[in-house]
Amino acid sequence: MTATPVNESSVTRTDVDLIAPEQPDLPSRLGPGSRYALVSTLGYVASLAIFGVLVAVKGVEPISVYHTIISSTLLNGDAVAQTALRAIPIGLAALAVAVPARAGLINVGGEGQLIMGAVAATGIGVAIGAQVPGALSWAAMCISGALAGALWAAVSGVLRTWLGASEAVTTLLLNFIANDVMLYLIYQAWKDPHGSGQPQSRPLAHAAQLPKIFGSQLNIGVLIALVVVAVTWFLLQRTGWGFQLRVVGGNTEAARRAGLRVNSLLLSSMAVGGALAGLGGALNLAGVETQLRPDITLTFGYVAFLASFLGRHQPVKVIGAALLFSAVALSGNGLQITDGLDGTIVEILLALIVAVPLVVANYRRRAA
């Protein structure tokens, strides 16, 4: 029996699929959540790889740099404590971004709100710190710092609701005004007469400083911050106010037609956010710095904006991002000492980390 020749033109696409069906690529076989997780993971790996190439160009072994980053933040008890303390103002200022973001507002004023919180805490702490019991001093400084931050943020809220001014612009401008207020005080009215001539306020009395936890470097500001984070999560996720903020952020006009007091919700979200940042400034002042001085916030407010963006404005994720940013920023000291790099190089790593959500968001839009 002779074999019947096969005419290639008679073989259809369906016949080929039946013989050897096409196998979908890996992303197609994954669910949407798994695909986004895969893209995010690849993005962060690419960020680390790009940073490794950069330090290699500078003549430093990338593996050594990554080892320094880990050992100077996670494998050192003192560094872990410093990371947590630095994360307090960053995390609370990040929440100051996240709360208004639920209502569709952009708060770029975390830096100024931190500063005003520290200014108010300094004024109260220096005035009454040595005359009243420590607990009352701590409470007074925290409350005054939160109120100062809330009022400072409310200025932008009022300008937005009454005049239609962009809160992104006004909060940013208020950062510079807050810094000028602080500089005036520490150069003039509040300058320490017994200091070394440097622009700084009088230090807080020992009784007004936040006490350490079991003799460690951590102070009770960590506990206060954790409670505040839990309360913020509850307000946003489990209360009518939080639900109304989400409605306003989703569609302002629809929320107004539904009878919601949109302007009050916008203003309250800004004030609550400012109060969180102001509290962060007060805790940083009373627990770490103990006196007002230039650069007391170390651009924490701007880093906090990125942390909130990375955490997608969700309180728990935002705090995780704040801890990450705090650790990376702190590792700059180790890179400078151990590997001879400029400590500010970690800002490039932070920028690469923040770029990943942009890649994922673009992927989501293209996949939709």
MIDO-794647 format. One record per residue (C-alpha): x, y, z; residue number from 0. Coordinates in nm, 2 decimals, decimal comma, padded with zeros to 4 digits. Example, Ala and Ser with C-alpha at 12.3 -4.5 7.8 and 13.67 -1.06 7.14 Angstrom:
BEGIN
X | Y | Z | num
01,23 | -00,45 | 00,78 | 0
01,37 | -00,11 | 00,71 | 1
END
This chain:
BEGIN
X | Y | Z | num
00,00 | 00,00 | 00,00 | 0
00,14 | 00,34 | -00,10 | 1
00,11 | 00,65 | 00,13 | 2
-00,12 | 00,91 | 00,00 | 3
00,06 | 01,24 | -00,03 | 4
-00,07 | 01,53 | 00,18 | 5
-00,14 | 01,85 | 00,01 | 6
-00,01 | 02,13 | 00,25 | 7
-00,26 | 02,37 | 00,12 | 8
-00,54 | 02,14 | 00,23 | 9
-00,43 | 02,14 | 00,59 | 10
-00,64 | 02,40 | 00,76 | 11
-00,55 | 02,60 | 01,08 | 12
-00,81 | 02,39 | 01,27 | 13
-00,64 | 02,07 | 01,17 | 14
-00,30 | 02,20 | 01,30 | 15
-00,47 | 02,31 | 01,63 | 16
-00,61 | 01,96 | 01,67 | 17
-00,27 | 01,80 | 01,61 | 18
-00,07 | 02,04 | 01,82 | 19
-00,29 | 02,31 | 01,99 | 20
-00,12 | 02,64 | 02,07 | 21
-00,01 | 02,67 | 02,44 | 22
-00,09 | 03,01 | 02,59 | 23
00,21 | 03,20 | 02,73 | 24
00,26 | 03,22 | 03,10 | 25
00,09 | 03,55 | 03,17 | 26
-00,22 | 03,43 | 02,98 | 27
-00,25 | 03,12 | 03,20 | 28
-00,24 | 03,33 | 03,52 | 29
-00,54 | 03,51 | 03,67 | 30
-00,55 | 03,89 | 03,68 | 31
-00,42 | 03,92 | 04,03 | 32
-00,13 | 03,68 | 03,97 | 33
-00,04 | 03,86 | 03,65 | 34
-00,02 | 04,19 | 03,84 | 35
00,18 | 04,03 | 04,11 | 36
00,42 | 03,89 | 03,85 | 37
00,46 | 04,22 | 03,68 | 38
00,52 | 04,39 | 04,02 | 39
00,78 | 04,14 | 04,12 | 40
00,97 | 04,17 | 03,79 | 41
00,95 | 04,54 | 03,82 | 42
01,12 | 04,54 | 04,16 | 43
01,38 | 04,29 | 04,05 | 44
01,45 | 04,52 | 03,75 | 45
01,48 | 04,82 | 03,99 | 46
01,74 | 04,64 | 04,20 | 47
01,93 | 04,53 | 03,88 | 48
01,94 | 04,89 | 03,75 | 49
02,06 | 05,02 | 04,09 | 50
02,33 | 04,74 | 04,08 | 51
02,45 | 04,85 | 03,74 | 52
02,47 | 05,21 | 03,86 | 53
02,69 | 05,13 | 04,16 | 54
02,90 | 04,90 | 03,95 | 55
02,97 | 05,19 | 03,71 | 56
03,09 | 05,37 | 04,02 | 57
03,34 | 05,09 | 04,09 | 58
03,16 | 04,92 | 04,38 | 59
03,05 | 04,56 | 04,39 | 60
02,67 | 04,54 | 04,38 | 61
02,65 | 04,24 | 04,61 | 62
02,85 | 04,43 | 04,86 | 63
02,61 | 04,73 | 04,84 | 64
02,31 | 04,51 | 04,89 | 65
02,47 | 04,34 | 05,18 | 66
02,55 | 04,68 | 05,34 | 67
02,19 | 04,79 | 05,29 | 68
02,05 | 04,48 | 05,46 | 69
02,31 | 04,46 | 05,74 | 70
02,28 | 04,83 | 05,82 | 71
01,91 | 04,82 | 05,86 | 72
01,78 | 04,47 | 05,94 | 73
02,08 | 04,30 | 06,11 | 74
02,16 | 04,58 | 06,35 | 75
01,94 | 04,64 | 06,66 | 76
02,02 | 05,01 | 06,68 | 77
01,95 | 05,06 | 06,31 | 78
01,61 | 04,88 | 06,34 | 79
01,52 | 05,11 | 06,62 | 80
01,63 | 05,42 | 06,42 | 81
01,43 | 05,29 | 06,12 | 82
01,12 | 05,26 | 06,34 | 83
01,17 | 05,61 | 06,49 | 84
01,22 | 05,77 | 06,15 | 85
00,92 | 05,59 | 06,01 | 86
00,69 | 05,76 | 06,27 | 87
00,68 | 06,11 | 06,11 | 88
00,70 | 05,96 | 05,76 | 89
00,42 | 05,72 | 05,82 | 90
00,19 | 05,97 | 05,99 | 91
00,26 | 06,23 | 05,71 | 92
00,19 | 05,95 | 05,46 | 93
-00,15 | 05,90 | 05,62 | 94
-00,20 | 06,27 | 05,59 | 95
-00,18 | 06,21 | 05,22 | 96
-00,39 | 05,90 | 05,22 | 97
-00,69 | 06,04 | 05,40 | 98
-00,76 | 06,33 | 05,17 | 99
-00,68 | 06,10 | 04,87 | 100
-01,00 | 05,90 | 04,96 | 101
-01,19 | 06,22 | 04,88 | 102
-01,00 | 06,28 | 04,56 | 103
-00,77 | 06,55 | 04,71 | 104
-00,40 | 06,57 | 04,67 | 105
-00,21 | 06,68 | 04,98 | 106
00,15 | 06,77 | 04,90 | 107
00,18 | 06,97 | 05,23 | 108
00,30 | 06,70 | 05,46 | 109
00,63 | 06,87 | 05,50 | 110
00,47 | 07,20 | 05,62 | 111
00,22 | 07,02 | 05,84 | 112
00,51 | 06,83 | 06,01 | 113
00,70 | 07,15 | 06,07 | 114
00,40 | 07,33 | 06,22 | 115
00,33 | 07,03 | 06,44 | 116
00,69 | 07,05 | 06,56 | 117
00,67 | 07,42 | 06,61 | 118
00,35 | 07,40 | 06,82 | 119
00,50 | 07,11 | 07,03 | 120
00,81 | 07,31 | 07,09 | 121
00,62 | 07,62 | 07,21 | 122
00,41 | 07,42 | 07,45 | 123
00,69 | 07,19 | 07,56 | 124
00,94 | 07,46 | 07,64 | 125
00,67 | 07,67 | 07,81 | 126
00,52 | 07,40 | 08,05 | 127
00,76 | 07,11 | 08,02 | 128
00,94 | 07,17 | 08,34 | 129
00,63 | 07,27 | 08,55 | 130
00,38 | 07,00 | 08,48 | 131
00,40 | 06,62 | 08,51 | 132
00,56 | 06,44 | 08,21 | 133
00,24 | 06,27 | 08,09 | 134
00,05 | 06,60 | 08,08 | 135
00,34 | 06,76 | 07,89 | 136
00,34 | 06,48 | 07,63 | 137
-00,04 | 06,50 | 07,59 | 138
-00,03 | 06,88 | 07,55 | 139
00,25 | 06,87 | 07,29 | 140
00,07 | 06,59 | 07,09 | 141
-00,26 | 06,78 | 07,10 | 142
-00,10 | 07,11 | 07,01 | 143
00,10 | 06,95 | 06,73 | 144
-00,21 | 06,78 | 06,58 | 145
-00,42 | 07,10 | 06,61 | 146
-00,14 | 07,31 | 06,43 | 147
-00,12 | 07,05 | 06,15 | 148
-00,50 | 07,04 | 06,11 | 149
-00,53 | 07,42 | 06,10 | 150
-00,24 | 07,44 | 05,85 | 151
-00,40 | 07,18 | 05,62 | 152
-00,74 | 07,34 | 05,67 | 153
-00,62 | 07,66 | 05,50 | 154
-00,58 | 07,47 | 05,18 | 155
-00,91 | 07,30 | 05,24 | 156
-01,09 | 07,63 | 05,27 | 157
-00,92 | 07,77 | 04,96 | 158
-01,03 | 07,46 | 04,77 | 159
-01,40 | 07,46 | 04,89 | 160
-01,45 | 07,84 | 04,88 | 161
-01,24 | 07,96 | 04,60 | 162
-01,18 | 07,65 | 04,39 | 163
-00,80 | 07,68 | 04,43 | 164
-00,60 | 07,36 | 04,37 | 165
-00,51 | 07,20 | 04,70 | 166
-00,20 | 07,04 | 04,53 | 167
-00,06 | 07,39 | 04,47 | 168
-00,16 | 07,56 | 04,79 | 169
-00,04 | 07,28 | 05,02 | 170
00,30 | 07,28 | 04,83 | 171
00,33 | 07,66 | 04,88 | 172
00,24 | 07,64 | 05,24 | 173
00,54 | 07,41 | 05,30 | 174
00,77 | 07,70 | 05,22 | 175
00,57 | 07,94 | 05,45 | 176
00,58 | 07,69 | 05,73 | 177
00,96 | 07,66 | 05,69 | 178
01,00 | 08,04 | 05,70 | 179
00,79 | 08,05 | 06,02 | 180
01,01 | 07,80 | 06,18 | 181
01,33 | 07,97 | 06,07 | 182
01,21 | 08,31 | 06,20 | 183
01,14 | 08,16 | 06,54 | 184
01,47 | 07,97 | 06,58 | 185
01,67 | 08,27 | 06,45 | 186
01,49 | 08,53 | 06,65 | 187
01,22 | 08,48 | 06,91 | 188
01,29 | 08,13 | 07,02 | 189
01,67 | 08,11 | 06,97 | 190
01,84 | 07,94 | 07,26 | 191
02,04 | 08,21 | 07,44 | 192
02,26 | 07,95 | 07,60 | 193
02,33 | 07,76 | 07,28 | 194
02,64 | 07,75 | 07,07 | 195
02,51 | 08,02 | 06,84 | 196
02,34 | 07,78 | 06,61 | 197
01,98 | 07,85 | 06,51 | 198
01,78 | 07,63 | 06,74 | 199
01,53 | 07,65 | 07,02 | 200
01,58 | 07,58 | 07,38 | 201
01,58 | 07,20 | 07,44 | 202
01,28 | 07,04 | 07,61 | 203
01,31 | 06,96 | 07,98 | 204
01,38 | 06,60 | 08,05 | 205
01,03 | 06,55 | 08,19 | 206
00,88 | 06,67 | 07,86 | 207
01,07 | 06,42 | 07,65 | 208
00,90 | 06,10 | 07,55 | 209
01,03 | 05,81 | 07,77 | 210
01,21 | 05,51 | 07,63 | 211
01,05 | 05,17 | 07,61 | 212
01,22 | 04,93 | 07,85 | 213
01,55 | 05,12 | 07,82 | 214
01,57 | 05,07 | 07,44 | 215
01,62 | 05,35 | 07,18 | 216
01,25 | 05,32 | 07,10 | 217
01,02 | 05,57 | 07,28 | 218
00,64 | 05,56 | 07,34 | 219
00,59 | 05,76 | 07,03 | 220
00,60 | 05,42 | 06,85 | 221
00,30 | 05,30 | 07,05 | 222
00,11 | 05,62 | 07,00 | 223
00,17 | 05,60 | 06,63 | 224
00,05 | 05,24 | 06,61 | 225
-00,27 | 05,33 | 06,79 | 226
-00,32 | 05,63 | 06,55 | 227
-00,27 | 05,40 | 06,25 | 228
-00,53 | 05,16 | 06,38 | 229
-00,78 | 05,44 | 06,45 | 230
-00,72 | 05,59 | 06,10 | 231
-00,78 | 05,25 | 05,94 | 232
-01,11 | 05,21 | 06,14 | 233
-01,23 | 05,56 | 06,04 | 234
-01,16 | 05,50 | 05,67 | 235
-01,29 | 05,14 | 05,65 | 236
-01,56 | 05,10 | 05,91 | 237
-01,74 | 05,44 | 05,95 | 238
-01,99 | 05,63 | 05,76 | 239
-01,75 | 05,92 | 05,73 | 240
-01,49 | 05,70 | 05,56 | 241
-01,76 | 05,56 | 05,32 | 242
-01,87 | 05,91 | 05,23 | 243
-01,51 | 06,01 | 05,15 | 244
-01,49 | 05,72 | 04,91 | 245
-01,82 | 05,83 | 04,75 | 246
-01,69 | 06,19 | 04,71 | 247
-01,36 | 06,07 | 04,57 | 248
-01,54 | 05,84 | 04,32 | 249
-01,77 | 06,10 | 04,18 | 250
-01,81 | 06,44 | 04,34 | 251
-02,11 | 06,55 | 04,14 | 252
-02,30 | 06,23 | 04,21 | 253
-02,22 | 06,26 | 04,58 | 254
-02,35 | 06,61 | 04,58 | 255
-02,67 | 06,51 | 04,41 | 256
-02,71 | 06,23 | 04,66 | 257
-02,73 | 06,49 | 04,94 | 258
-02,38 | 06,45 | 05,08 | 259
-02,22 | 06,77 | 05,22 | 260
-01,92 | 06,75 | 04,98 | 261
-01,75 | 07,07 | 05,10 | 262
-01,76 | 06,96 | 05,46 | 263
-01,62 | 06,62 | 05,37 | 264
-01,34 | 06,77 | 05,17 | 265
-01,25 | 07,02 | 05,44 | 266
-01,27 | 06,75 | 05,72 | 267
-01,04 | 06,51 | 05,52 | 268
-00,78 | 06,78 | 05,48 | 269
-00,80 | 06,87 | 05,85 | 270
-00,77 | 06,51 | 05,97 | 271
-00,48 | 06,45 | 05,74 | 272
-00,31 | 06,77 | 05,86 | 273
-00,37 | 06,66 | 06,22 | 274
-00,20 | 06,33 | 06,15 | 275
00,11 | 06,50 | 06,01 | 276
00,12 | 06,75 | 06,29 | 277
00,11 | 06,47 | 06,54 | 278
00,40 | 06,31 | 06,35 | 279
00,60 | 06,64 | 06,38 | 280
00,52 | 06,66 | 06,76 | 281
00,63 | 06,30 | 06,82 | 282
00,95 | 06,35 | 06,63 | 283
01,02 | 06,66 | 06,83 | 284
00,94 | 06,52 | 07,17 | 285
01,09 | 06,17 | 07,11 | 286
01,39 | 06,22 | 06,89 | 287
01,50 | 06,58 | 06,83 | 288
01,41 | 06,74 | 07,16 | 289
01,46 | 07,09 | 07,02 | 290
01,35 | 07,28 | 06,71 | 291
01,63 | 07,33 | 06,45 | 292
01,66 | 07,37 | 06,07 | 293
01,59 | 07,06 | 05,86 | 294
01,42 | 06,90 | 06,15 | 295
01,20 | 06,70 | 05,92 | 296
01,47 | 06,60 | 05,67 | 297
01,22 | 06,62 | 05,38 | 298
01,01 | 06,36 | 05,55 | 299
00,69 | 06,51 | 05,41 | 300
00,80 | 06,46 | 05,05 | 301
00,91 | 06,11 | 05,12 | 302
00,58 | 06,05 | 05,29 | 303
00,39 | 06,15 | 04,97 | 304
00,58 | 05,88 | 04,78 | 305
00,51 | 05,63 | 05,06 | 306
00,14 | 05,70 | 05,04 | 307
00,15 | 05,66 | 04,66 | 308
00,34 | 05,33 | 04,69 | 309
00,09 | 05,20 | 04,95 | 310
-00,20 | 05,30 | 04,72 | 311
-00,34 | 05,52 | 05,01 | 312
-00,43 | 05,22 | 05,22 | 313
-00,32 | 05,27 | 05,58 | 314
-00,15 | 04,94 | 05,65 | 315
00,03 | 04,93 | 05,31 | 316
00,12 | 05,30 | 05,36 | 317
00,29 | 05,22 | 05,69 | 318
00,48 | 04,93 | 05,53 | 319
00,60 | 05,17 | 05,26 | 320
00,71 | 05,42 | 05,52 | 321
00,91 | 05,16 | 05,70 | 322
01,07 | 05,06 | 05,37 | 323
01,16 | 05,41 | 05,28 | 324
01,29 | 05,48 | 05,63 | 325
01,52 | 05,17 | 05,61 | 326
01,65 | 05,26 | 05,26 | 327
01,72 | 05,62 | 05,36 | 328
01,90 | 05,51 | 05,68 | 329
02,11 | 05,27 | 05,48 | 330
02,28 | 05,57 | 05,31 | 331
02,50 | 05,61 | 05,61 | 332
02,62 | 05,25 | 05,58 | 333
02,69 | 05,29 | 05,21 | 334
02,89 | 05,60 | 05,28 | 335
03,10 | 05,44 | 05,55 | 336
03,14 | 05,09 | 05,42 | 337
03,14 | 05,13 | 05,04 | 338
03,26 | 05,49 | 05,00 | 339
02,95 | 05,59 | 04,81 | 340
02,76 | 05,92 | 04,85 | 341
02,48 | 05,85 | 05,09 | 342
02,23 | 06,03 | 04,87 | 343
02,26 | 05,75 | 04,61 | 344
01,98 | 05,57 | 04,80 | 345
01,75 | 05,84 | 04,66 | 346
01,79 | 05,68 | 04,32 | 347
01,69 | 05,35 | 04,46 | 348
01,38 | 05,51 | 04,62 | 349
01,29 | 05,66 | 04,28 | 350
01,33 | 05,32 | 04,11 | 351
01,10 | 05,16 | 04,38 | 352
00,84 | 05,43 | 04,33 | 353
00,85 | 05,38 | 03,95 | 354
00,73 | 05,02 | 03,97 | 355
00,36 | 05,11 | 04,06 | 356
00,36 | 05,34 | 03,75 | 357
00,47 | 05,04 | 03,54 | 358
00,20 | 04,82 | 03,70 | 359
-00,07 | 05,09 | 03,65 | 360
00,02 | 05,12 | 03,28 | 361
00,01 | 04,74 | 03,25 | 362
-00,34 | 04,74 | 03,41 | 363
-00,46 | 05,00 | 03,16 | 364
-00,33 | 04,81 | 02,86 | 365
-00,47 | 04,48 | 02,99 | 366
-00,82 | 04,63 | 03,06 | 367
END
